[in-house]
Amino acid sequence: MRTGLFGRDVNKAKSSQSVLFLSGAQHYLLLHVDDTPLTLGNPGTDWNRITASLLRAGVGFSAVRLSFLAEDPRVLVIPVDDAQARLFNITEYVVAADPYKFQEAVIVGANEGYYGECKFQIDTATPNYVKVDRNLLKGLFGKFNPSRGDLVFSKAGELLGIMVNGEYCVMLNKVTPSRTILLGGEIAGQQTGQMLSQMADRLFAMPIRLQ
């Protein structure tokens, strides 16, 4: 919720699917910023309340923090503690320690339900990212068209990264939260507008092909 024209409350909500993964000793849920109500822009939006409910099969928790990753400002993580991870009772993926050794991978649609095989091109000019070779896509289920927010796995089942746009995947061998929003009903003092503006500046400073 934020304050709109004439002091009226403006509410936005979004429901998205996510994946649980382990990096070091910390459990996270993974999201692309476009799968949340937040928008990177300049000027950014000052929110008064941001909450997140984590739900699966009758099990639910309220998230405490939402963090932007240093690896890419469009990638967000929600920390989950050990007890919550166990109660969700779902497959938890491990981040590949050396994702660049896998030139073949599987892309799973974040919301469209497709998946398929692909090959990556490694470009030393864009460290931490790999480019999907669209000439070597092989759809296995559904209308296969990799896009932002899709998850990328090795064939051995390790989490490699997340698509930040239709061509590039950011690798998650390092998970480094940069800016964090403490979620709740009174967050106006956290200056979320300034934070979202800074994340937008980071994005627009990237090479055009990564944006």
N, C-alpha and C positions, 0 to 999 in steps of 0.2 A: 504494500500500500504506500502511496505517496500523495502529496497534496497537489491538486490541480488548480484550474482556474476558479476564481472566486472562493478559494479555500475548500473546495469540494474534494473528498477522498477519491482517488483513482486506484482501482484494484486490478491486478493482473495475476493470472494463475496459469500454470502449465503442468501437464503430466507427461513424464518422460520415462523411458526405460534406461536402465544402467547395468553395469557389471561390477561385481565385487572382485577386487584384486589385492594382492599382498606385495608391498614394497618394503624390504627390510623387515621390521617387526610391526609395521603399521598397515591396517586394513583401510582401504578406500573404496568409495563409489566414484565412478568416472563419468563426466558429462562434458559435452560441448556447450559453450555459452549460448548457442542458438536453441538449445533444448531447455533453456530456463527463461523466465520473464526478463532477465537482464539484457541490456543492450550496450555494446561498446560504442561510444560516440563522444563528440566534443561539441558542446558541453555535455557532461554526463548527467544522469538523473539522480537526484537525491531522494532516496527511499526512506520512509519513516518506519516501515516494518517489513522484514523479510523472514519468512519461515519456510522450512522444508520438512515434509513428512516422508519417511522411508517406509514403504509398505510392501509386504509380500505374504500372500496366503494367510491372512489374518494376523500376521505379526507386524507391529508398527512401532516406529520410534520417531522422535523429533530430532532433527539434526542440530548440532551445536555450532558448527563452523562450516564455512564454504570458502575454499581457497583457490586463487588463480595460480597456475603453475608458472614458474620462471621459464620453463621450456617453451611455452607458447601461451599468450594471454587469453586465447580462446578456450583453453582446456582448464576445466575446473575439477576439483576433487572434494568429496565430503568424507572426513575421517569417520571410521566406525570402530568401536572398541571390540575387544575379544568376545565379550558376552553377546553383543548384538550380532556379530558375525556368525557365531554358533547358532543363535536362535533363528536366523534367516534360513539356515539349512539349505544352502545353494552351493553350487560349484564355485570355488574361489580360485582365481587364476593367479599365477606367479608371473611377475615381469621378467622377461628374458634378460639375462645379465649382459649378453652380447648380441643385440638384435641384428647387427649388421652382417652376421654370419649366415643369416637366412635370406636368400634372394628370392625364394618362393614363399608365399604366404596365403592365408585365407582371410578374405574380407567378409564380415558379417554386417548386414544392414542394421543400422541403429533402430529404425522404426518401420522399414518397408518389408522386413521378413525375408530378404534374399541373402544368398551367400555364394561365394565362388572363389576360384583360385586366381592368383595374379603373380606377376614378377615385378621386382623393384629395380629401379635405376638409382645408383648411388652417385651423388654429385658432391664433390669436395667443397663446392662453393656454398652449399647449404647444409652445413653440419647439423646434426640432430634430426634431419629430415631425409626421407627417401621419396622418390617419385614413382607412382604407379605406371607401369608400362601398359598403356591402354591397347596396344597392339597384341598383347598376350593375356587378355582376360578370358577366363573360362567360367561361365556361370554354371553353377550346380543346382541352384534352386531359385525360382522366382525370376523376375525381370532384373537382371544383374546390372547395376549402374552405380559404381562407387561414388559416394558423396560425403559431404562433411558430417562428422559425427559417427561414421561407420567405424567399427572396431576391427583391428588387424591382429591376427594370431599366427604363430608359427604352426606348421603341420603337426608339431608335437604337442600343441595345446598351450603354449606360453603366450602371454599377452605381449605383443610387440609395440603397439601404439594405437593412435586414433587419427582418423582422417580430419585434417583441419580445413580442407576444401576438396574439390573434386579430383585433385591430382596428387596432393602431397599428404604424407603421413608423418606426424611427429613421433619420434621414438621415445619410449618411456623407461629406458634403462636407468634414468635418473628421475626421481620424483621430488621436485624442490618447490614447495609452496612459497610464493612470493608475497602477495597481499591477501589478507584474510578478512572476511566479514564475520563478526560474531552475530549469529542469527537470533532473532527475537522480536518482541513487539515494540521496543524503543531503541532504534538504532540511528536516529537522526544525527547524533553526535559523532558517528563514525565517518561522516562526509563521503558517503558512497558515490556521490556525483564526481567528486575529485578523483576517487579511485578508478571509476569507470573511464573517465577522461584520460587518465594516465595509461590505462591498459590499451585504450584506443590509440594513443600516441605511439606506444610500443608496436602495435600492429601495423600502423601506417608507415613506420620507419623500416619495416621489413621489405625485402625485395618483392616487386609486384607479383611475381609468380607464386609467392607463398601466401599472399593476402587472400 
